[in-house]
Every structure is written in C-alpha cells, then in structure tokens.
C-alpha cells in the first residue's frame, strides 16, 4: 500500500458519518503515538544488545555467507 492508497481512503473518510470519522482519527492518532514512543526494552533485550556490542568491539562479525543464510531463511520465494 502506498501514498496513493492512503490519500484515496482519506478522501473517502471525509464522506463517512461524523462518528466514523472520529473513530478513524482516533485510530490514526493511536498508531502515530505508538510509532513515536520508544520501544520498551526488556532485560533480555538489554543483555542481547550488550553481547552484540562486546562482540563488535572484539571484531566478531558474521560472514557474508552467514548473513545470506539467515536472509534466505526469511525471504519469501
């Protein structure tokens, strides 16, 4: 979905009943707030970040082949 689809739906929203428009606005504001709020890190997240930083300081990086293997696992056919 791109900018055109977004503009199209927003134009149609203007024709909706007022209560539906208010609900649409509330939904969009909630999404925006979620995007602006920092992601709350768990203790496990913080430990994983620390391990990654320590590995980087030691020069321990994944090889191109290792990265490609992970990407291939999650790519869609």
C-alpha positions, -999 to 999 in steps of 0.1 A, spaced: 0 0 0 14 34 -9 7 70 -7 -20 70 -33 -40 43 -15 -37 63 17 -48 95 0 -77 77 -16 -90 63 17 -86 96 35 -107 113 7 -134 87 12 -132 91 50 -144 126 45 -177 112 33 -183 89 63 -206 98 92 -190 120 118 -188 92 144 -169 70 119 -146 99 111 -138 104 148 -131 67 152 -107 69 121 -89 99 136 -86 82 170 -71 51 153 -46 71 133 -36 91 164 -31 58 183 -9 44 155 11 76 154 16 76 192 28 40 191 53 49 163 67 79 183 70 61 216 103 44 224 103 6 223 105 -6 259 135 -29 262 133 -60 284 162 -71 305 168 -99 279 169 -72 251 194 -52 270 216 -82 276 214 -91 239 225 -56 229 254 -57 254 265 -91 239 264 -77 204 284 -46 214 310 -67 231 313 -89 201 316 -59 178 344 -45 200 362 -78 196 357 -77 158 334 -107 158 311 -102 129 290 -126 108 305 -136 74 287 -127 42 277 -163 39 262 -164 74 242 -133 67 230 -146 34 219 -179 51 198 -160 76 183 -138 50 175 -167 27 157 -184 56 132 -155 59 129 -144 23 97 -152 5 100 -174 -25 
